[in-house]
Amino acid sequence: MLAGLLIVFPLIAALLVFMAKGKGARNLALGFSILQFALSLVALFQFKHNPTSHHLLLNCTWVKSLGINFAVGLDGFAMLLVLLTTFLVPLIIVTSFKNTYEKENIFYGLILLMQMALVGVFMANDGFLFYVFWELALIPIYFICLMWGGENRGKITFKFFVYTLLGSLFMLVGLVYLYNNSMSLAGTKSWAIQDLINSGRSLGEGQQSIIFWLIFIAFAIKMPIFPFHTWQPDTYVTAPTQGTMLLSGIMAKMGTFGVMKWLLPIVPMGIEKWGGFAIGLSIVGVIYGSCIAIVQKDYKRLIAYSSFAHVGLIGAGILTATAQGLQGAMLQMVAHGINAVGLFLIADILLRHTGTRDIDKLGGIRSMNGNFAVLFLIVMLGAVALPLTSGFPGEFLLINGVFQFSATAAAFAGLSVILGAVYMLRSYQSIMLGDRKDSNITFGSLDGSDKAVLIIICAAIIAFGVYPKALTDITEPAVKALMQNLK
């Protein structure tokens, strides 16, 4: 019951918000998103006391003749990402309070609709259902970017849509192949995740290699991983701030989660043969994204390339198929999601207060608003993975996992720590410290909504950095089960 409610509730909420008028849509969306977070906390309480509770699972026949079930559930991986999603969506809604959007009911309704699809992706235990939610998540963000994005949004959003849709079609072909090779206990073809895993493992190395690339391309585009990333920087910059937060903070996790839950157990021989090459692509993306971030002048574009680099390291850690890599990936998904929302909010605050995101035109803001300087500093330190911030445990475990795969690969992956510190610290210094470069630029007090969100994000960065066990306790059983399944 609870598992189904986590998906149905945001859908009903979205429909109600679509029908609301004026400012009521914004307040209604915030209220519903907070209730959704409360539901996820109830699910966490149930999960900790009884992880196999029937309340956390739902399996109903959908299309019996094709072996399709509406099967959803919460394991450790899904539980953590559902918590991340339901925690971030209310914050994302609050960050929009100082922006003026036309047709607010549609804007906020689309955010809740996307939340429903994201939760569905993380909870799906049926391959066809997973694909349906995967595609549904694309529709709301496409319209958010198209209707409320910046300049050239039509061309850029179309590129994003085509990229992700094309990748999804590759994945569908791979899933259909697995389905046609599957056999349930009842002796019929099935889309159930365990039946697809059994189907994949029954294939030879050549067939698994083909399935690996068909499915991996879809996940690589969504994360994204080099060279499937070309849609990302422009889309992140052009999208409205809340759209960018959804894309970077949550939607990118669809790809990393997909590799972990679906790809690794389905094609172990494909991972063994091609995983090293995919890790290489991920590490190339880490270095490439970091180097490009260093030379950026637009702070939002700098963060976009930073996000690309961080997700590349997560992908590399997962593909090592080590316990440290998997656990580090889960921790870093949470840390990256929280940091991304904070950093893109900071970019939006800078634009609203100063009229520019050009790093070369900014400076001396610390002397105009010391509170903002402190909050900005904490978020920035979390992004560079300073010890005792949320970014450190995950990044440490990821590099450890990559080291177990290859010391050389770990050395190159470790460059992300140095390069990240370079562009983050230098941008903070240019924006916040020194003298004002333009006497016409002023920076007043933070709005209450902006300050509240930044304080919550900073608290989470410190809390999960000091006590990561709160997160690892949720995912550790799932990591152990996956490692056992990979043997």
C-alpha positions in Angstrom: 0.0 0.0 0.0 2.7 2.5 1.0 4.8 1.7 -2.1 1.9 2.4 -4.4 1.0 5.6 -2.5 4.5 7.0 -3.0 3.8 7.0 -6.8 0.0 7.7 -6.8 0.1 10.6 -4.4 2.4 13.0 -6.5 0.3 12.1 -9.6 -2.9 13.1 -7.9 -1.2 16.2 -6.4 0.0 17.2 -9.9 -3.5 16.9 -11.3 -4.9 19.1 -8.5 -2.1 21.7 -9.0 -2.9 21.8 -12.7 -6.4 22.9 -11.8 -5.4 25.5 -9.2 -5.2 29.2 -10.0 -2.8 32.0 -9.3 -0.4 31.8 -6.3 -2.5 29.0 -4.9 -0.8 26.6 -7.3 2.6 27.4 -5.7 1.4 26.9 -2.1 -0.5 23.8 -3.0 2.6 22.3 -4.7 4.8 23.0 -1.7 2.3 21.5 0.7 1.9 18.3 -1.4 5.7 18.0 -1.8 6.2 18.2 2.0 3.5 15.6 2.5 5.3 13.4 -0.1 8.5 13.8 1.9 6.6 12.8 5.1 5.4 9.7 3.3 9.0 8.8 2.4 10.0 9.2 6.0 7.2 6.8 7.0 8.5 4.3 4.4 12.0 4.7 5.8 10.7 3.9 9.3 9.0 0.8 8.0 12.1 -0.1 6.0 14.4 0.1 9.0 12.1 -2.1 11.1 11.1 -4.6 8.4 12.9 -4.2 5.0 10.8 -7.1 3.5 7.4 -5.6 4.7 4.6 -6.1 2.2 3.9 -2.4 2.7 7.1 -1.6 0.8 6.1 -3.9 -2.2 3.3 -3.8 -4.7 2.9 -6.3 -7.5 -0.3 -6.2 -9.5 -1.0 -7.8 -12.9 -1.0 -5.2 -15.6 -1.0 -6.9 -19.0 -1.2 -10.6 -18.2 -0.8 -11.8 -21.8 2.6 -10.0 -22.1 3.8 -10.8 -18.6 3.8 -7.1 -17.6 3.1 -6.3 -13.9 2.8 -3.1 -12.0 5.6 -4.2 -9.7 7.3 -1.6 -7.5 9.3 -1.8 -4.2 11.8 -0.3 -2.0 15.3 -1.8 -1.5 18.2 0.1 0.0 19.1 1.8 -3.3 15.6 2.9 -4.1 14.9 4.0 -0.5 17.8 6.4 -0.5 17.0 7.9 -3.9 13.3 8.3 -3.1 14.3 10.1 0.1 16.7 12.3 -1.9 14.0 13.1 -4.5 11.3 13.9 -1.9 13.7 15.9 0.2 14.9 18.1 -2.8 11.6 18.7 -4.5 10.2 21.0 -1.7 13.4 22.9 -1.6 13.3 23.3 -5.4 9.8 24.6 -5.2 10.8 27.1 -2.5 13.7 28.4 -4.6 11.1 29.5 -7.2 9.3 31.9 -4.8 11.2 34.9 -5.9 10.9 34.2 -9.6 7.8 35.1 -11.7 6.5 32.4 -14.0 3.6 32.6 -16.3 1.0 29.7 -15.9 2.3 28.8 -12.4 -0.2 25.9 -12.2 1.4 24.2 -15.2 4.9 24.9 -14.0 4.4 23.4 -10.5 2.2 20.6 -11.8 4.9 19.5 -14.1 7.4 19.5 -11.2 5.2 17.2 -9.2 4.5 15.0 -12.3 8.2 14.6 -12.8 8.6 13.7 -9.1 6.1 10.9 -9.7 8.0 9.6 -12.7 11.4 9.8 -10.8 10.0 7.9 -7.8 8.6 5.3 -10.3 12.0 4.8 -12.0 13.7 4.2 -8.6 11.0 1.8 -7.4 10.2 -0.2 -10.6 10.8 -4.0 -10.4 9.4 -4.7 -13.9 11.4 -3.9 -17.0 8.5 -2.6 -19.0 7.3 -0.4 -16.1 10.8 0.9 -15.6 10.9 1.9 -19.3 7.5 3.6 -19.0 8.6 5.7 -16.0 11.9 6.4 -17.6 10.1 8.0 -20.6 7.5 9.7 -18.5 10.3 11.6 -16.6 11.4 13.2 -19.9 8.1 14.8 -20.7 7.7 17.2 -17.8 11.3 18.4 -17.9 11.1 18.9 -21.6 8.1 21.3 -21.2 9.7 23.0 -18.2 12.8 23.8 -20.3 10.8 24.6 -23.5 8.3 27.0 -21.8 10.4 28.7 -19.2 14.0 28.3 -20.5 16.3 31.1 -21.7 17.6 32.1 -25.1 17.6 29.5 -27.9 15.6 27.1 -25.7 13.8 25.6 -28.6 16.9 24.3 -30.4 18.7 23.3 -27.2 15.7 21.6 -25.7 15.0 19.7 -28.9 18.6 18.4 -28.9 18.2 17.2 -25.3 14.9 15.5 -26.2 16.3 13.7 -29.2 19.4 12.6 -27.4 17.5 11.1 -24.5 14.7 9.6 -26.6 17.2 7.9 -28.9 19.1 6.4 -25.9 15.8 5.2 -24.5 15.0 3.4 -27.8 18.3 1.5 -27.6 17.4 0.5 -24.1 14.0 -0.7 -25.2 15.6 -2.9 -27.8 17.8 -4.4 -25.2 15.0 -5.0 -22.8 12.8 -6.6 -25.5 15.6 -9.0 -26.4 15.9 -10.0 -22.7 12.1 -10.4 -22.5 12.0 -12.7 -25.5 14.7 -14.8 -23.9 13.1 -14.8 -20.5 11.1 -17.5 -18.7 9.2 -17.1 -15.4 8.5 -19.8 -12.9 5.1 -20.2 -14.5 6.9 -21.1 -17.8 5.9 -17.8 -19.6 7.8 -14.8 -20.8 8.2 -12.1 -18.1 9.4 -8.5 -17.6 10.1 -9.1 -13.9 13.6 -7.9 -12.9 14.7 -11.2 -11.6 13.5 -13.0 -14.8 15.3 -10.4 -17.0 18.5 -11.0 -14.9 18.2 -14.7 -15.4 17.6 -14.1 -19.1 20.7 -12.0 -19.4 22.9 -14.4 -17.6 21.8 -17.3 -19.9 23.3 -15.4 -22.9 26.8 -15.8 -24.2 29.5 -13.2 -23.9 28.8 -11.8 -27.4 25.1 -11.4 -26.8 25.8 -9.9 -23.3 28.2 -7.4 -24.9 25.4 -6.3 -27.3 22.9 -5.9 -24.5 25.5 -4.1 -22.4 25.9 -1.4 -25.0 22.2 -1.1 -25.9 21.3 -0.4 -22.3 24.4 1.4 -21.2 24.1 4.1 -23.9 20.7 5.1 -22.5 22.1 5.4 -19.0 25.3 7.1 -20.2 23.3 9.8 -22.0 21.2 10.5 -18.9 24.1 10.8 -16.5 25.9 11.9 -18.8 29.2 10.2 -19.5 31.7 11.3 -22.2 31.2 11.4 -25.2 27.4 11.3 -24.7 27.4 14.6 -22.8 27.1 17.2 -25.5 23.5 18.0 -24.7 24.2 18.7 -21.0 26.0 22.1 -20.6 23.7 24.1 -22.9 20.6 22.4 -21.4 21.7 23.1 -17.8 22.4 26.7 -18.6 19.3 27.4 -20.7 16.8 25.6 -18.4 15.1 27.7 -15.7 16.9 27.3 -12.3 14.4 24.8 -11.0 14.6 22.8 -14.2 18.4 22.7 -13.9 18.1 21.6 -10.3 15.8 18.7 -11.3 18.1 17.7 -14.1 21.3 17.7 -12.1 20.1 17.1 -8.6 17.8 14.1 -9.3 17.4 13.2 -13.0 21.1 12.4 -13.6 20.7 9.8 -10.8 18.4 7.8 -13.1 21.4 6.8 -15.2 23.7 5.9 -12.3 20.9 4.0 -10.6 20.1 2.2 -13.8 23.6 0.9 -14.2 23.7 -0.3 -10.6 20.3 -2.0 -10.3 19.7 -3.2 -13.9 22.9 -3.3 -15.9 25.4 -4.9 -13.5 23.4 -8.0 -12.5 21.9 -8.6 -16.0 25.1 -8.8 -18.1 28.1 -9.7 -15.8 30.2 -11.0 -18.7 29.4 -7.8 -20.7 30.6 -5.8 -17.7 33.7 -7.9 -17.4 34.5 -7.3 -21.1 33.5 -3.7 -21.6 33.4 -2.3 -18.1 37.0 -1.2 -18.2 36.4 0.7 -21.4 33.3 2.4 -19.9 35.3 3.3 -16.8 37.9 4.9 -19.1 35.2 7.0 -20.8 33.9 8.0 -17.3 37.4 9.1 -16.2 38.0 11.0 -19.5 34.8 12.8 -18.7 36.0 13.6 -15.2 39.2 15.2 -16.4 37.6 16.9 -19.5 34.7 18.3 -17.5 37.0 19.6 -14.8 39.4 21.3 -17.3 36.5 22.9 -19.2 35.0 24.1 -15.9 38.3 25.9 -15.1 38.1 28.2 -18.1 34.4 29.1 -17.7 33.3 32.7 -17.1 29.6 32.0 -16.6 29.2 30.6 -13.1 26.2 28.5 -14.0 28.0 26.9 -16.9 31.0 26.2 -14.6 28.6 24.3 -12.3 27.2 22.4 -15.3 30.6 21.1 -16.2 31.4 20.4 -12.6 28.3 18.3 -12.4 29.4 16.4 -15.5 32.7 15.7 -13.9 31.3 14.5 -10.6 28.8 12.2 -12.2 31.6 10.7 -14.3 33.4 9.6 -11.1 30.2 8.1 -9.8 29.8 6.1 -13.0 33.4 4.9 -12.8 32.9 3.7 -9.2 29.8 1.7 -10.1 31.4 0.0 -13.1 34.2 -1.3 -11.0 31.5 -3.6 -9.4 33.3 -3.3 -6.0 31.5 -2.9 -2.7 33.4 0.3 -2.0 32.6 1.7 -5.5 28.9 0.9 -5.1 28.6 2.3 -1.6 30.6 5.4 -2.6 28.3 5.9 -5.6 25.2 5.9 -3.4 26.8 8.4 -0.9 28.0 10.6 -3.7 24.6 10.6 -5.5 23.1 12.1 -2.3 25.9 14.5 -1.8 25.9 15.6 -5.5 22.2 16.1 -5.5 22.2 18.3 -2.4 25.3 20.3 -3.6 23.9 20.8 -7.1 20.7 22.3 -5.8 22.7 24.6 -3.5 25.2 25.7 -6.2 22.5 26.4 -8.9 20.5 28.3 -6.3 23.7 30.4 -5.6 24.1 31.1 -9.4 20.4 32.2 -9.5 20.9 34.5 -6.4 23.9 36.1 -8.0 22.0 36.8 -11.2 18.9 38.2 -9.4 21.0 40.5 -7.1 23.7 41.6 -9.5 22.2 41.1 -12.9 25.1 38.9 -14.1 26.8 35.5 -13.6 30.0 36.6 -15.2 32.7 35.7 -12.8 35.0 38.5 -14.1 32.5 41.2 -13.4 31.8 40.1 -9.8 33.9 40.6 -6.7 33.8 41.9 -3.1 30.3 40.4 -2.3 31.5 39.2 1.1 31.8 42.8 2.2 28.2 43.4 1.1 26.6 40.2 2.6 28.7 38.2 5.0 25.9 35.6 5.7 25.7 34.7 2.1 29.5 34.4 1.9 29.4 31.8 4.8 26.6 29.8 3.3 28.2 29.9 -0.2 31.5 28.7 1.4 29.9 25.7 3.0 28.2 24.6 -0.2 31.4 25.1 -2.1 33.5 23.1 0.4 30.9 20.3 0.1 31.3 20.3 -3.6 35.1 20.0 -3.4 34.7 17.0 -0.9 36.4 18.6 2.1 36.6 16.1 5.0 33.5 16.4 7.3 31.3 17.5 4.4 28.9 15.2 2.6 31.1 15.0 -0.5 34.1 13.4 1.2 32.9 9.9 2.2 31.5 9.1 -1.2 34.4 10.5 -3.1 36.9 8.6 -0.9 35.1 5.3 -1.4 34.7 5.9 -5.2 38.4 6.5 -5.6 39.1 3.4 -3.4 36.8 1.3 -5.6 38.5 2.6 -8.8 41.9 1.8 -7.2 40.9 -1.8 -6.7 40.2 -1.9 -10.4 43.4 -0.1 -11.5 45.9 2.1 -9.6 46.5 4.1 -12.8 42.8 4.7 -13.3 42.5 5.8 -9.7 45.4 8.2 -10.2 43.6 9.9 -13.1 40.2 9.8 -11.3 41.9 11.4 -8.2 42.7 14.4 -10.4 39.1 15.4 -9.9 39.8 16.3 -6.3 42.6 18.7 -7.4 40.9 20.2 -10.4 37.6 20.6 -8.5 39.4 22.5 -5.8 41.0 24.7 -8.5 37.8 25.9 -10.2 35.6 26.0 -7.1 38.1 27.9 -4.9 39.1 30.3 -7.7 35.5 31.1 -8.6 34.6 31.7 -5.0 37.6 34.0 -4.6 36.7 36.0 -7.7 33.1 36.3 -6.8 33.1 36.8 -3.1 36.5 38.2 -2.1 38.6 41.2 -3.1 37.2 44.6 -4.2 34.2 45.2 -6.4 35.1 45.2 -10.0 32.0 47.1 -11.0 30.9 49.9 -8.7 27.3 49.7 -10.1 26.9 46.1 -8.8 25.3 45.9 -5.4 24.2 42.9 -3.3 21.5 43.3 -0.7 20.1 41.0 2.0 19.0 37.4 1.1 15.3 36.7 0.7 13.9 34.6 3.5 13.2 31.7 1.1 16.7 31.7 -0.3 18.3 31.8 3.1 16.0 29.0 4.4 17.0 26.7 1.5 20.7 27.4 1.8 20.6 26.8 5.6 18.9 23.5 5.1 21.4 22.5 2.4 24.3 23.5 4.5 23.0 21.5 7.5 22.6 18.4 5.3 26.1 18.9 3.9 27.6 19.0 7.4 25.3 16.3 8.9 26.0 13.7 6.2 29.7 14.5 6.2 30.0 14.1 10.0 27.7 11.0 10.2 27.5 9.2 6.8 26.5 6.0 8.7 22.9 7.4 8.5 23.1 6.8 4.8 25.3 3.7 4.6 22.9 1.8 7.0 20.2 2.2 4.4 22.2 0.9 1.5 24.6 -1.6 3.0 22.2 -4.6 2.8 21.4 -3.8 -0.9 25.2 -3.5 -1.7 25.9 -6.9 -0.1 23.0 -8.5 -1.9 24.2 -7.0 -5.3 27.8 -8.2 -4.6 26.5 -11.6 -3.9 24.4 -11.6 -7.0 27.5 -10.6 -9.1 29.5 -13.6 -8.0 
